Amino acid sequence: MHGPNNGHAAQLGERVVTAQFIDTRGFAAAHDHEMEIRISTGTELAFDKFIECEPKGVRTSPKKIRRKRVRFWRFAKRNVDALRFKDGFAILLNDVCLGQYATVAKLPGMCQPGWDA
């Protein structure tokens, strides 16, 4: 897949899918898996199904996280992207299974009751 220069910033209501790019895991347009969608920190995503993570250790099947709504989070000091849940639990984007569809539910700066700033 292409690098981070191919694509655009996420738009409200846009459909995205988890995808692998040259050197990173991220989000692509649901209709074009080659087009990277740049997600800003604080963007809320609503996944179609429970989020699944890649198997680790002796586990052979994906780990299902029984949640669908997350905020995208970028830890700049560590250069790591993550999905953060309302209760503060977070998973690294690199651990999330590929091919999972979501909708951009809220953009940063929109009123988001129940979430901390």
Residue, then its C-alpha position, 0 to 999 in steps of 0.5 A: m500500500h501507499g505511504p501517508n501522503n496518499g489520502h486525506a483528513a477524516q470527515l464526519g460520517e466517513r467510512v474507514v477500515t483498518a489497513q496496513f500501509i508500508d510502515t504503519r497500521g492505520f485507516a483507509a477509505a472503506h471504498d478504496h483500501e489504498m487511500e489512507i485516511r488521516i485520523s486526528t487525536g480525539t476523533e471518535l470512531a464507531f466500529d461496526k462490530f466488536i473490535e478484535c486484536e491480533p493473537k499474541g503468545v499461544r493464542t491462535s484466534p483474535k482477541k475480541i474487545r467487547r466494545k465498539r466506540v473509541r477515540f483515536w489517540r496519538f502518543a507523540k513522545r512514543n510515536v504510537d497510535a492507539l484506540r482509547f475507550k471511555d474508561g481509559f483502557a487503550i489498545l495499540l493500533n498496531d495490535v488491532c486486526l486488519g479489515q475492521y470497518a468503522t464510521v467517523a462519529k465525532l471529530p475533535g472539538m465537537c461536543q462529546p459529553g461523557w469523555d474527558a478532554 
